């Protein structure tokens, strides 16, 4: 007959082992150092793969079915993921990333349609500010853009979300080092143009000369895409440094679909090259980053 005390000891030992052993899973992987992590987002998987392939000490993790890749890029701690197309996908993915990784800064890379007639496929716009081009009130005269109230503090968001000035400077420094691919056209090869500008965001793919003229007139837009302002709005509300970098794949006119197919790869590669070089520069000297944003109205 087993002694009662022996049974109690075995029971306690089994309970202890159950609590002491914790199987490893991706969801429990160590998080990056939030004091220095840089998040890099893109709309399409192919855009982000160009960055992921350069990440060392790589660690994959799935959150709510979305894969995040963390590790080192040019010596800096990063987390990388793709959002999917559109503002809702971008906002959802950005929120998950912020909650789980708490990045110090977020950079968006990828392609866009050129609205500024001086821009051609392969050129790059470093967004000084972003705006939703489809948010506001529609009057008989057309759309009047305005921001909605933030659920975090109750104050109205600005129409334009300004990028972090330190990140803009780093992007411009990186443009001299990135070694961007030249663009082959019917008129010969040309080097990509890099400029500061305004990037506007909406939930429609723009392939209309008339719409481009409207965006240029109302918002002084240089490029149009479908995610940037959603990410910038969340960063503004959460006071996280943010920058949107877009390489032109088409001119957002009636030939946009064909142009995008032709220039998508080179545009995505140029944007990714600039972002990767920019991340490497983060370690060259300290930057007192603070999300400048547009000043929030108070009352």
JOVEN-V900748 format. One record per pair of residues at least 12 apart in sequence whose ideal C-beta (glycine too) atoms are under 6 Angstrom apart, sorted by the first residue. I is the first residue (numbers start at 1). J is the second residue. Records with the same first field share a line. If there is no record, write none. Layout:
I=J + J
//
This chain:
26=61 + 62
29=59 + 61
32=70 + 77 + 79
33=77
34=102
36=77
37=77 + 79 + 101 + 103
38=78 + 105 + 279
39=79 + 97 + 103 + 106
40=78 + 80 + 107
41=83 + 108
42=82 + 109 + 110
43=83 + 85 + 110 + 227
45=82
47=110 + 268
48=80 + 82
50=272
51=80 + 272
52=69 + 80
54=73 + 276
55=69 + 71 + 73
56=71 + 72
57=71 + 72
58=71
63=96 + 100
68=81
73=279
74=279 + 280
75=283
76=279 + 282 + 283
79=101
83=227
85=226
86=203 + 226
87=203 + 230
90=227 + 230 + 231
91=230
94=231 + 234
105=241
106=235 + 240 + 242
107=243 + 275
108=228 + 231 + 244
109=245 + 271 + 272 + 275
110=271
111=247 + 249 + 267 + 268
112=223 + 225 + 246
113=206 + 224 + 250 + 252 + 256
114=223 + 248 + 251
115=212 + 215 + 216 + 221 + 222 + 223 + 224 + 252
116=222
119=248
121=248 + 249 + 263
122=183 + 192 + 266 + 267
123=192 + 193 + 248
124=194 + 247
125=197 + 199 + 222 + 223 + 246
126=168 + 171 + 196 + 245
127=163 + 199 + 244
128=163 + 196
129=160 + 162 + 198
130=161 + 199 + 228 + 229 + 232 + 244
131=159 + 160 + 200 + 219 + 229
132=201 + 229
133=200 + 202 + 215
134=202
145=159
147=159
150=237
152=237
155=296 + 297
158=294
160=294
161=232 + 233 + 236
162=292 + 293 + 294
163=243
164=241 + 243 + 289 + 291 + 292
165=292
166=287 + 289
167=241 + 243
170=278 + 281
171=278
173=281
174=274 + 277 + 278 + 281
175=194
177=277
178=273 + 274 + 277
180=192 + 270
181=266 + 270
192=270
197=222
198=220 + 221 + 222
199=223 + 228 + 244 + 246
200=215 + 219 + 221 + 224
201=225 + 228 + 229
206=224 + 252
207=256
209=253
212=252
223=246
224=252
225=246
228=244
236=293
239=291
240=291
241=289 + 291
245=271 + 275
247=267 + 270 + 271
249=263 + 264 + 267
//
